């Protein structure tokens, strides 16, 4: 699976971390199924995902907006756009890291997410940074390798 590595620092055995680098900005995502917030009998499945944004470039950048595409196991997609992440628009100097955790519910026991952050460099240049596609897998559905 391209872009996925075993995450030793994340909770859970065999937890998978997905990562990608765009213009010196590394985005790493680790999803976690939340059994205690899910109700499979009601077709309600919930995941948290932890994101780590590392500025490995030579310039100061600010995260301005986010764009997510969330797709359930039936192929139904929703898009989420908005300013910043978790109420913040972090500024990252070279070598700095910003981490946050958010979540999403689905009506199916699996799905996937992908997206992009719009960043602005200190010189005013704006550019998109890819958020790696990652799977949302619950223990309530057999995983099928494609």
BELCOR-V541053 format. One record per residue. N is the residue number from 0. RES is the residue in one letter. SS is DSSP state (H for helix, E for strand, L for the rest). OMEGA is omega in whole degrees, -180 to 180 (none if undefined). NEAR is the number of other C-alpha atoms within 8 Angstrom. Layout:
# BELCOR-V541053
n={N N}
res={RES RES}
ss={SS SS}
omega={OMEGA OMEGA}
near={NEAR NEAR}
This chain:
# BELCOR-V541053
n={0 1 2 3 4 5 6 7 8 9 10 11 12 13 14 15 16 17 18 19 20 21 22 23 24 25 26 27 28 29 30 31 32 33 34 35 36 37 38 39 40 41 42 43 44 45 46 47 48 49 50 51 52 53 54 55 56 57 58 59 60 61 62 63 64 65 66 67 68 69 70 71 72 73 74 75 76 77 78 79 80 81 82 83 84 85 86 87 88 89 90 91 92 93 94 95 96 97 98 99 100 101 102 103 104 105 106 107 108 109 110 111 112 113 114 115 116 117 118 119 120 121 122 123 124 125 126 127 128 129 130 131 132 133 134 135 136 137 138 139 140 141 142 143 144 145}
res={X X X X X X X X X X X X X X X X X X X X X X X X X X X X X X X X X X X X X X X X X X X X X X X X X X X X X X X X X X X X X X X X X X X X X X X X X X X X X X X X X X X X X X X X X X X X X X X X X X X X X X X X X X X X X X X X X X X X X X X X X X X X X X X X X X X X X X X X X X X X X X X X X X}
ss={L L L E E E L L L L L L L L L E E E E E E E L L E E E E E E E E E L H H H L E H H H L E E E E E E E E E E E E L L L L L E E E E E E E E E E E E L L L L E E E E E E E L E L L E L L E E L L L L E E E E E E E E E E L L L E E E E E E E E E E E E L L L L E E E E E E E E E E E E L L L L L L L L L}
omega={-177 178 -180 176 176 -177 -178 -175 -176 179 177 178 178 178 -177 175 178 179 177 179 176 177 176 178 -180 177 179 -179 175 178 179 176 -179 -178 -175 178 -177 177 -177 179 179 -177 179 -177 -174 177 165 173 180 -177 175 179 -177 178 178 -180 -179 -176 176 180 175 176 -177 -177 176 175 179 167 -178 -176 179 -176 177 -180 179 -177 170 179 179 178 177 179 173 178 -178 177 -178 171 -171 173 -178 172 177 179 -179 -177 172 -179 175 176 177 -178 177 173 172 175 177 -176 175 179 178 177 173 179 -179 170 170 -179 174 179 -178 177 178 179 178 180 179 176 -178 168 -175 173 178 -177 176 -176 177 177 -177 177 177 178 179 178 180 none}
near={3 3 8 9 8 8 10 6 4 7 6 5 4 6 13 10 12 13 13 11 10 9 6 9 12 13 14 13 13 13 14 9 11 10 8 4 7 9 9 9 5 5 10 13 17 13 12 12 11 11 11 12 11 12 14 10 9 6 8 10 12 12 12 11 13 14 11 11 11 11 12 13 9 6 6 7 8 7 8 8 8 7 9 12 8 6 6 6 11 8 8 13 9 10 9 9 9 9 8 8 8 8 8 7 8 12 8 11 15 12 13 11 12 11 12 11 13 12 13 13 11 9 5 6 7 8 7 9 12 11 12 13 9 10 9 12 10 9 6 6 8 5 5 4 3 2}
